[in-house]
Amino acid sequence: MTNEQPATLPGYEHLYTGKVRDLYVPIDPVTGARRDDEVLLVASDRVSAYDYVIDTPIPDKGKVLTQLSLWWFDRLDGLENHLLSTDVPAAVAGRAVLVRRLEMLPVECIARAYLTGSALAEYRDAGTVSGVPLPTGLSDGSKLPVTIFTPTTKAPIGGHDEPMTITQVQGVVGIQVASRLDVLTRRILARGNEIAAGKGILIADTKVEFGIDRTRQDHTGGPLIVLADEVLTPDSSRFWPADQWKPGQPQPSFDKQFVRDWLTSPASGWDKDSGQAPPALPDEVVEQTRERYLEAYQRITGTALT
């Protein structure tokens, strides 16, 4: 973790600090009791890579993640999300939202439309991704025949997320919920690419999280599955400029892949398999990463971040 301390927010009690977000619970002004149905979700400027939190923030990153997620929430029709309000304390305005408190599912839900990253490594070794067989002859950046669901475990800070097969997901959350996670995750990526195509961007893959709201029911009468955390941001997705897409090589991107690439370059002097925390980012990497996040936001929304 970085040395950054969570903000003190009047009317809220700090609950938890994650890789990127800080969680607070509202305090009832009359009784002084903590509310158990709402959470204030604050996106920090921290950046994580290879399951580590880097000891260098990226300015404006928290605002990009929050504002872009809000933009996408309005365009993911028919999908329940956790948002309650954007009326938040002034100290965290623009990078925080008040959300429903959910029973979070212990699965990182990932959909892939293109082959790259850790999926490429598994494909080269076994011809599969999360147990899903893929055709031969694919390379870095290849478009997949169909979008696939490639979930992972949700490791605690300092741990490593591990690939899961759909059968393993079923063993954790049940067959019905696993099926819904599969469908919803792939639907989010498909809708994202439908919109991003008009902005000159390909979304190679995306990671989302879901929780269960047991106070409400879905159309089958079961507990409602709700989209939580963030959606289709430069932290959770790979954004590629469509006019520069060329399979067979790493793609230019508007996301934190730039940070990953620097960390694994000779310039960083870091070995990601060493078990040691990565180094701080130099100023030029911070600024170029910030520029990529801001460009992703502007390209997708059509407006500059304010």
C-alpha positions as YAML, in Angstrom:
chain: A
units: angstrom
residues:
- id: 1
  name: MET
  ca: [0.00, 0.00, 0.00]
- id: 2
  name: THR
  ca: [1.01, 3.63, -0.40]
- id: 3
  name: ASN
  ca: [1.53, 5.96, 2.52]
- id: 4
  name: GLU
  ca: [-1.63, 7.86, 1.60]
- id: 5
  name: GLN
  ca: [-4.07, 8.10, 4.50]
- id: 6
  name: PRO
  ca: [-7.86, 8.04, 3.97]
- id: 7
  name: ALA
  ca: [-9.53, 11.41, 4.32]
- id: 8
  name: THR
  ca: [-11.46, 12.33, 7.45]
- id: 9
  name: LEU
  ca: [-15.03, 13.02, 6.34]
- id: 10
  name: PRO
  ca: [-17.55, 14.53, 8.77]
- id: 11
  name: GLY
  ca: [-20.63, 12.35, 9.02]
- id: 12
  name: TYR
  ca: [-18.79, 9.26, 7.80]
- id: 13
  name: GLU
  ca: [-16.61, 6.58, 9.36]
- id: 14
  name: HIS
  ca: [-13.76, 5.02, 7.39]
- id: 15
  name: LEU
  ca: [-14.51, 1.34, 6.84]
- id: 16
  name: TYR
  ca: [-11.93, -0.10, 4.46]
- id: 17
  name: THR
  ca: [-9.07, 0.82, 2.13]
- id: 18
  name: GLY
  ca: [-8.69, -1.22, -1.05]
- id: 19
  name: LYS
  ca: [-6.19, -1.09, -3.87]
- id: 20
  name: VAL
  ca: [-7.85, 1.95, -5.40]
- id: 21
  name: ARG
  ca: [-10.95, 2.82, -3.37]
- id: 22
  name: ASP
  ca: [-11.70, 3.88, 0.19]
- id: 23
  name: LEU
  ca: [-15.03, 2.89, 1.74]
- id: 24
  name: TYR
  ca: [-16.90, 4.87, 4.38]
- id: 25
  name: VAL
  ca: [-20.19, 4.27, 6.16]
- id: 26
  name: PRO
  ca: [-22.63, 7.11, 6.87]
- id: 27
  name: ILE
  ca: [-23.26, 7.91, 10.52]
- id: 28
  name: ASP
  ca: [-26.84, 8.63, 11.55]
- id: 29
  name: PRO
  ca: [-26.78, 12.25, 12.78]
- id: 30
  name: VAL
  ca: [-29.46, 11.54, 15.42]
- id: 31
  name: THR
  ca: [-28.40, 8.20, 16.90]
- id: 32
  name: GLY
  ca: [-24.70, 8.22, 15.99]
- id: 33
  name: ALA
  ca: [-25.12, 4.67, 14.67]
- id: 34
  name: ARG
  ca: [-23.51, 3.42, 11.47]
- id: 35
  name: ARG
  ca: [-25.91, 2.79, 8.60]
- id: 36
  name: ASP
  ca: [-25.74, -0.75, 7.26]
- id: 37
  name: ASP
  ca: [-27.48, -0.16, 3.91]
- id: 38
  name: GLU
  ca: [-25.26, 2.49, 2.29]
- id: 39
  name: VAL
  ca: [-21.56, 3.00, 1.59]
- id: 40
  name: LEU
  ca: [-19.61, 6.02, 0.39]
- id: 41
  name: LEU
  ca: [-17.24, 4.79, -2.33]
- id: 42
  name: VAL
  ca: [-14.26, 7.11, -2.85]
- id: 43
  name: ALA
  ca: [-11.95, 6.57, -5.83]
- id: 44
  name: SER
  ca: [-8.38, 7.56, -4.99]
- id: 45
  name: ASP
  ca: [-5.57, 8.45, -7.39]
- id: 46
  name: ARG
  ca: [-3.75, 5.23, -6.45]
- id: 47
  name: VAL
  ca: [-2.83, 2.88, -9.27]
- id: 48
  name: SER
  ca: [-2.32, -0.87, -8.99]
- id: 49
  name: ALA
  ca: [-0.48, -3.24, -11.29]
- id: 50
  name: TYR
  ca: [0.45, -6.90, -11.03]
- id: 51
  name: ASP
  ca: [-1.51, -7.08, -7.74]
- id: 52
  name: TYR
  ca: [0.57, -4.32, -6.14]
- id: 53
  name: VAL
  ca: [-0.41, -0.76, -5.26]
- id: 54
  name: ILE
  ca: [2.22, 1.56, -6.73]
- id: 55
  name: ASP
  ca: [3.69, 4.13, -4.37]
- id: 56
  name: THR
  ca: [2.94, 6.98, -6.80]
- id: 57
  name: PRO
  ca: [-0.53, 8.46, -7.44]
- id: 58
  name: ILE
  ca: [-1.82, 9.48, -10.88]
- id: 59
  name: PRO
  ca: [-3.47, 12.93, -10.58]
- id: 60
  name: ASP
  ca: [-7.17, 13.08, -11.58]
- id: 61
  name: LYS
  ca: [-7.38, 9.29, -11.88]
- id: 62
  name: GLY
  ca: [-10.06, 9.02, -9.18]
- id: 63
  name: LYS
  ca: [-12.24, 11.56, -10.97]
- id: 64
  name: VAL
  ca: [-11.84, 9.79, -14.31]
- id: 65
  name: LEU
  ca: [-12.88, 6.43, -12.85]
- id: 66
  name: THR
  ca: [-15.89, 7.90, -11.05]
- id: 67
  name: GLN
  ca: [-17.16, 10.19, -13.80]
- id: 68
  name: LEU
  ca: [-16.65, 7.66, -16.58]
- id: 69
  name: SER
  ca: [-18.46, 4.96, -14.58]
- id: 70
  name: LEU
  ca: [-21.38, 7.35, -14.09]
- id: 71
  name: TRP
  ca: [-21.43, 8.02, -17.85]
- id: 72
  name: TRP
  ca: [-21.56, 4.31, -18.60]
- id: 73
  name: PHE
  ca: [-24.20, 3.59, -15.94]
- id: 74
  name: ASP
  ca: [-26.57, 5.81, -17.92]
- id: 75
  name: ARG
  ca: [-25.95, 3.77, -21.06]
- id: 76
  name: LEU
  ca: [-26.10, 0.21, -19.75]
- id: 77
  name: ASP
  ca: [-29.83, -0.14, -20.19]
- id: 78
  name: GLY
  ca: [-31.64, -2.73, -18.12]
- id: 79
  name: LEU
  ca: [-28.67, -3.47, -15.86]
- id: 80
  name: GLU
  ca: [-29.07, -2.69, -12.17]
- id: 81
  name: ASN
  ca: [-26.18, -0.79, -10.61]
- id: 82
  name: HIS
  ca: [-25.33, 0.23, -7.06]
- id: 83
  name: LEU
  ca: [-25.61, 4.01, -7.45]
- id: 84
  name: LEU
  ca: [-27.77, 5.95, -4.99]
- id: 85
  name: SER
  ca: [-26.46, 9.52, -5.13]
- id: 86
  name: THR
  ca: [-23.61, 11.78, -6.23]
- id: 87
  name: ASP
  ca: [-24.32, 14.15, -3.33]
- id: 88
  name: VAL
  ca: [-21.08, 13.59, -1.40]
- id: 89
  name: PRO
  ca: [-18.80, 15.57, 0.94]
- id: 90
  name: ALA
  ca: [-17.02, 18.48, -0.77]
- id: 91
  name: ALA
  ca: [-13.59, 17.02, 0.08]
- id: 92
  name: VAL
  ca: [-14.25, 14.07, -2.27]
- id: 93
  name: ALA
  ca: [-16.58, 15.72, -4.79]
- id: 94
  name: GLY
  ca: [-16.21, 14.35, -8.31]
- id: 95
  name: ARG
  ca: [-14.52, 11.15, -7.21]
- id: 96
  name: ALA
  ca: [-17.06, 9.63, -4.83]
- id: 97
  name: VAL
  ca: [-20.56, 8.17, -4.97]
- id: 98
  name: LEU
  ca: [-23.03, 6.98, -2.38]
- id: 99
  name: VAL
  ca: [-24.01, 3.40, -3.19]
- id: 100
  name: ARG
  ca: [-26.11, 0.50, -1.95]
- id: 101
  name: ARG
  ca: [-24.33, -1.84, 0.40]
- id: 102
  name: LEU
  ca: [-24.29, -5.24, -1.28]
- id: 103
  name: GLU
  ca: [-23.22, -8.77, -0.56]
- id: 104
  name: MET
  ca: [-20.24, -8.76, -2.89]
- id: 105
  name: LEU
  ca: [-19.59, -11.91, -4.89]
- id: 106
  name: PRO
  ca: [-16.05, -13.34, -4.52]
- id: 107
  name: VAL
  ca: [-15.34, -13.44, -8.26]
- id: 108
  name: GLU
  ca: [-13.60, -10.99, -10.58]
- id: 109
  name: CYS
  ca: [-15.78, -11.09, -13.69]
- id: 110
  name: ILE
  ca: [-13.79, -10.59, -16.89]
- id: 111
  name: ALA
  ca: [-14.95, -10.61, -20.50]
- id: 112
  name: ARG
  ca: [-12.54, -10.62, -23.44]
- id: 113
  name: ALA
  ca: [-13.18, -9.65, -27.05]
- id: 114
  name: TYR
  ca: [-9.49, -9.65, -28.01]
- id: 115
  name: LEU
  ca: [-6.55, -11.81, -26.95]
- id: 116
  name: THR
  ca: [-3.84, -10.09, -24.91]
- id: 117
  name: GLY
  ca: [-2.26, -9.85, -21.46]
- id: 118
  name: SER
  ca: [-2.43, -12.83, -19.12]
- id: 119
  name: ALA
  ca: [-4.93, -14.52, -21.46]
- id: 120
  name: LEU
  ca: [-2.31, -14.54, -24.22]
- id: 121
  name: ALA
  ca: [0.20, -16.26, -21.93]
- id: 122
  name: GLU
  ca: [-2.26, -19.05, -21.08]
- id: 123
  name: TYR
  ca: [-3.28, -19.42, -24.72]
- id: 124
  name: ARG
  ca: [0.35, -19.85, -25.77]
- id: 125
  name: ASP
  ca: [0.86, -22.49, -23.10]
- id: 126
  name: ALA
  ca: [-2.38, -24.46, -23.42]
- id: 127
  name: GLY
  ca: [-4.53, -23.11, -26.24]
- id: 128
  name: THR
  ca: [-7.16, -22.07, -23.71]
- id: 129
  name: VAL
  ca: [-8.16, -19.08, -21.58]
- id: 130
  name: SER
  ca: [-9.75, -19.92, -18.22]
- id: 131
  name: GLY
  ca: [-10.36, -23.38, -19.60]
- id: 132
  name: VAL
  ca: [-12.13, -22.06, -22.73]
- id: 133
  name: PRO
  ca: [-10.57, -23.66, -25.86]
- id: 134
  name: LEU
  ca: [-9.62, -21.15, -28.57]
- id: 135
  name: PRO
  ca: [-8.73, -21.66, -32.26]
- id: 136
  name: THR
  ca: [-5.10, -22.09, -33.24]
- id: 137
  name: GLY
  ca: [-3.17, -19.31, -34.95]
- id: 138
  name: LEU
  ca: [-4.20, -16.40, -32.74]
- id: 139
  name: SER
  ca: [-1.64, -13.79, -31.74]
- id: 140
  name: ASP
  ca: [-1.32, -10.77, -29.46]
- id: 141
  name: GLY
  ca: [-4.27, -8.49, -30.24]
- id: 142
  name: SER
  ca: [-6.28, -11.02, -32.26]
- id: 143
  name: LYS
  ca: [-10.04, -10.54, -32.22]
- id: 144
  name: LEU
  ca: [-11.69, -13.58, -30.67]
- id: 145
  name: PRO
  ca: [-14.38, -15.46, -32.63]
- id: 146
  name: VAL
  ca: [-16.79, -14.72, -29.79]
- id: 147
  name: THR
  ca: [-16.51, -12.73, -26.56]
- id: 148
  name: ILE
  ca: [-15.55, -15.08, -23.72]
- id: 149
  name: PHE
  ca: [-16.03, -15.02, -19.95]
- id: 150
  name: THR
  ca: [-12.71, -15.54, -18.15]
- id: 151
  name: PRO
  ca: [-13.25, -14.98, -14.40]
- id: 152
  name: THR
  ca: [-10.61, -14.98, -11.69]
- id: 153
  name: THR
  ca: [-10.51, -15.25, -7.94]
- id: 154
  name: LYS
  ca: [-10.69, -12.03, -5.96]
- id: 155
  name: ALA
  ca: [-7.49, -12.05, -3.94]
- id: 156
  name: PRO
  ca: [-6.89, -9.77, -0.95]
- id: 157
  name: ILE
  ca: [-4.36, -6.94, -1.27]
- id: 158
  name: GLY
  ca: [-0.93, -8.47, -1.78]
- id: 159
  name: GLY
  ca: [-2.38, -11.71, -3.15]
- id: 160
  name: HIS
  ca: [-2.66, -12.80, -6.76]
- id: 161
  name: ASP
  ca: [-5.90, -13.33, -8.65]
- id: 162
  name: GLU
  ca: [-6.01, -16.81, -10.18]
- id: 163
  name: PRO
  ca: [-7.96, -17.86, -13.30]
- id: 164
  name: MET
  ca: [-11.22, -19.73, -12.71]
- id: 165
  name: THR
  ca: [-13.22, -21.98, -15.00]
- id: 166
  name: ILE
  ca: [-16.99, -21.55, -15.18]
- id: 167
  name: THR
  ca: [-17.29, -24.83, -13.27]
- id: 168
  name: GLN
  ca: [-15.22, -23.36, -10.43]
- id: 169
  name: VAL
  ca: [-17.39, -20.24, -10.41]
- id: 170
  name: GLN
  ca: [-20.48, -22.45, -10.19]
- id: 171
  name: GLY
  ca: [-18.93, -24.16, -7.17]
- id: 172
  name: VAL
  ca: [-18.51, -20.80, -5.42]
- id: 173
  name: VAL
  ca: [-21.77, -18.96, -6.26]
- id: 174
  name: GLY
  ca: [-24.06, -21.66, -7.66]
- id: 175
  name: ILE
  ca: [-25.06, -22.57, -11.22]
- id: 176
  name: GLN
  ca: [-27.78, -19.94, -11.64]
- id: 177
  name: VAL
  ca: [-25.71, -17.01, -10.38]
- id: 178
  name: ALA
  ca: [-22.65, -18.14, -12.34]
- id: 179
  name: SER
  ca: [-24.71, -18.20, -15.52]
- id: 180
  name: ARG
  ca: [-25.96, -14.68, -14.87]
- id: 181
  name: LEU
  ca: [-22.44, -13.39, -14.20]
- id: 182
  name: ASP
  ca: [-21.30, -14.88, -17.50]
- id: 183
  name: VAL
  ca: [-24.15, -13.32, -19.48]
- id: 184
  name: LEU
  ca: [-24.02, -9.91, -17.77]
- id: 185
  name: THR
  ca: [-20.24, -9.52, -18.06]
- id: 186
  name: ARG
  ca: [-20.20, -10.32, -21.76]
- id: 187
  name: ARG
  ca: [-23.23, -8.07, -22.30]
- id: 188
  name: ILE
  ca: [-21.41, -5.13, -20.67]
- id: 189
  name: LEU
  ca: [-18.39, -5.55, -22.93]
- id: 190
  name: ALA
  ca: [-20.58, -5.91, -26.01]
- id: 191
  name: ARG
  ca: [-22.51, -2.74, -25.17]
- id: 192
  name: GLY
  ca: [-19.24, -0.95, -24.40]
- id: 193
  name: ASN
  ca: [-17.79, -1.87, -27.78]
- id: 194
  name: GLU
  ca: [-21.02, -0.94, -29.54]
- id: 195
  name: ILE
  ca: [-20.69, 2.60, -28.18]
- id: 196
  name: ALA
  ca: [-16.89, 2.86, -28.26]
- id: 197
  name: ALA
  ca: [-16.79, 1.89, -31.95]
- id: 198
  name: GLY
  ca: [-18.29, 5.27, -32.77]
- id: 199
  name: LYS
  ca: [-15.51, 6.93, -30.76]
- id: 200
  name: GLY
  ca: [-12.67, 5.19, -32.58]
- id: 201
  name: ILE
  ca: [-11.89, 2.86, -29.66]
- id: 202
  name: LEU
  ca: [-11.79, -0.91, -29.28]
- id: 203
  name: ILE
  ca: [-12.37, -2.29, -25.78]
- id: 204
  name: ALA
  ca: [-10.23, -5.41, -25.70]
- id: 205
  name: ASP
  ca: [-11.41, -6.69, -22.34]
- id: 206
  name: THR
  ca: [-13.04, -5.52, -19.15]
- id: 207
  name: LYS
  ca: [-13.33, -6.51, -15.51]
- id: 208
  name: VAL
  ca: [-16.45, -5.89, -13.42]
- id: 209
  name: GLU
  ca: [-17.72, -6.82, -9.99]
- id: 210
  name: PHE
  ca: [-21.20, -7.76, -8.88]
- id: 211
  name: GLY
  ca: [-23.00, -7.95, -5.59]
- id: 212
  name: ILE
  ca: [-26.32, -9.34, -4.43]
- id: 213
  name: ASP
  ca: [-29.09, -7.15, -3.05]
- id: 214
  name: ARG
  ca: [-31.23, -9.50, -0.99]
- id: 215
  name: THR
  ca: [-33.79, -6.77, -0.30]
- id: 216
  name: ARG
  ca: [-34.92, -6.91, -3.93]
- id: 217
  name: GLN
  ca: [-35.74, -9.65, -6.41]
- id: 218
  name: ASP
  ca: [-35.02, -10.17, -10.08]
- id: 219
  name: HIS
  ca: [-37.56, -11.29, -12.69]
- id: 220
  name: THR
  ca: [-37.18, -14.93, -11.59]
- id: 221
  name: GLY
  ca: [-37.96, -14.15, -7.97]
- id: 222
  name: GLY
  ca: [-34.34, -14.69, -6.90]
- id: 223
  name: PRO
  ca: [-32.09, -12.12, -5.23]
- id: 224
  name: LEU
  ca: [-31.08, -9.22, -7.48]
- id: 225
  name: ILE
  ca: [-27.56, -9.23, -8.98]
- id: 226
  name: VAL
  ca: [-26.22, -5.66, -9.09]
- id: 227
  name: LEU
  ca: [-23.26, -4.11, -10.92]
- id: 228
  name: ALA
  ca: [-20.89, -2.53, -8.39]
- id: 229
  name: ASP
  ca: [-17.57, -0.68, -8.11]
- id: 230
  name: GLU
  ca: [-16.68, 0.73, -11.56]
- id: 231
  name: VAL
  ca: [-17.43, -0.08, -15.17]
- id: 232
  name: LEU
  ca: [-15.57, 0.30, -18.48]
- id: 233
  name: THR
  ca: [-12.82, 2.56, -17.14]
- id: 234
  name: PRO
  ca: [-9.10, 2.76, -18.02]
- id: 235
  name: ASP
  ca: [-8.42, 0.88, -14.77]
- id: 236
  name: SER
  ca: [-10.79, -1.99, -15.47]
- id: 237
  name: SER
  ca: [-10.53, -2.24, -19.25]
- id: 238
  name: ARG
  ca: [-8.09, -2.07, -22.14]
- id: 239
  name: PHE
  ca: [-8.90, 0.75, -24.57]
- id: 240
  name: TRP
  ca: [-7.17, 0.58, -27.96]
- id: 241
  name: PRO
  ca: [-7.27, 3.21, -30.74]
- id: 242
  name: ALA
  ca: [-9.15, 1.40, -33.52]
- id: 243
  name: ASP
  ca: [-7.15, 3.01, -36.33]
- id: 244
  name: GLN
  ca: [-3.89, 1.63, -34.90]
- id: 245
  name: TRP
  ca: [-5.08, -1.92, -34.14]
- id: 246
  name: LYS
  ca: [-2.69, -4.44, -35.64]
- id: 247
  name: PRO
  ca: [-2.71, -8.06, -34.40]
- id: 248
  name: GLY
  ca: [0.62, -9.72, -33.78]
- id: 249
  name: GLN
  ca: [2.07, -7.05, -31.52]
- id: 250
  name: PRO
  ca: [1.27, -5.10, -28.33]
- id: 251
  name: GLN
  ca: [-1.32, -2.41, -29.04]
- id: 252
  name: PRO
  ca: [-1.11, 1.28, -28.12]
- id: 253
  name: SER
  ca: [-3.63, 1.97, -25.36]
- id: 254
  name: PHE
  ca: [-5.45, 4.57, -23.27]
- id: 255
  name: ASP
  ca: [-5.26, 2.76, -19.96]
- id: 256
  name: LYS
  ca: [-2.89, 1.61, -17.24]
- id: 257
  name: GLN
  ca: [-1.11, -0.77, -19.61]
- id: 258
  name: PHE
  ca: [1.40, 2.06, -19.96]
- id: 259
  name: VAL
  ca: [2.26, 1.62, -16.26]
- id: 260
  name: ARG
  ca: [2.52, -2.17, -16.65]
- id: 261
  name: ASP
  ca: [4.81, -1.77, -19.65]
- id: 262
  name: TRP
  ca: [7.16, 0.59, -17.80]
- id: 263
  name: LEU
  ca: [7.28, -1.69, -14.74]
- id: 264
  name: THR
  ca: [8.35, -4.65, -16.88]
- id: 265
  name: SER
  ca: [10.86, -2.65, -18.92]
- id: 266
  name: PRO
  ca: [14.58, -2.48, -18.13]
- id: 267
  name: ALA
  ca: [14.06, 1.17, -17.13]
- id: 268
  name: SER
  ca: [12.26, 0.18, -13.93]
- id: 269
  name: GLY
  ca: [14.86, -2.34, -12.77]
- id: 270
  name: TRP
  ca: [12.02, -4.44, -11.31]
- id: 271
  name: ASP
  ca: [11.31, -8.14, -11.72]
- id: 272
  name: LYS
  ca: [7.58, -8.80, -11.32]
- id: 273
  name: ASP
  ca: [8.35, -12.36, -10.19]
- id: 274
  name: SER
  ca: [10.76, -11.25, -7.46]
- id: 275
  name: GLY
  ca: [8.17, -10.93, -4.71]
- id: 276
  name: GLN
  ca: [9.38, -7.37, -4.12]
- id: 277
  name: ALA
  ca: [7.11, -4.35, -4.36]
- id: 278
  name: PRO
  ca: [7.51, -2.33, -7.57]
- id: 279
  name: PRO
  ca: [9.34, 1.00, -7.56]
- id: 280
  name: ALA
  ca: [7.78, 4.45, -7.58]
- id: 281
  name: LEU
  ca: [6.91, 5.83, -11.01]
- id: 282
  name: PRO
  ca: [9.05, 8.59, -12.53]
- id: 283
  name: ASP
  ca: [7.39, 11.92, -13.27]
- id: 284
  name: GLU
  ca: [7.24, 11.35, -17.02]
- id: 285
  name: VAL
  ca: [5.42, 8.02, -16.59]
- id: 286
  name: VAL
  ca: [2.95, 9.64, -14.17]
- id: 287
  name: GLU
  ca: [2.21, 12.49, -16.59]
- id: 288
  name: GLN
  ca: [1.89, 10.25, -19.66]
- id: 289
  name: THR
  ca: [-0.39, 7.87, -17.75]
- id: 290
  name: ARG
  ca: [-2.54, 10.80, -16.63]
- id: 291
  name: GLU
  ca: [-2.76, 12.02, -20.23]
- id: 292
  name: ARG
  ca: [-3.93, 8.58, -21.36]
- id: 293
  name: TYR
  ca: [-6.68, 8.46, -18.71]
- id: 294
  name: LEU
  ca: [-7.88, 11.94, -19.63]
- id: 295
  name: GLU
  ca: [-7.83, 11.12, -23.35]
- id: 296
  name: ALA
  ca: [-9.82, 7.93, -22.76]
- id: 297
  name: TYR
  ca: [-12.42, 9.95, -20.86]
- id: 298
  name: GLN
  ca: [-12.61, 12.67, -23.50]
- id: 299
  name: ARG
  ca: [-12.74, 10.29, -26.46]
- id: 300
  name: ILE
  ca: [-15.52, 8.21, -24.96]
- id: 301
  name: THR
  ca: [-17.70, 10.94, -23.44]
- id: 302
  name: GLY
  ca: [-16.96, 13.67, -25.98]
- id: 303
  name: THR
  ca: [-16.20, 16.15, -23.19]
- id: 304
  name: ALA
  ca: [-13.12, 17.13, -21.19]
- id: 305
  name: LEU
  ca: [-12.93, 16.18, -17.52]
- id: 306
  name: THR
  ca: [-13.86, 19.09, -15.28]
...
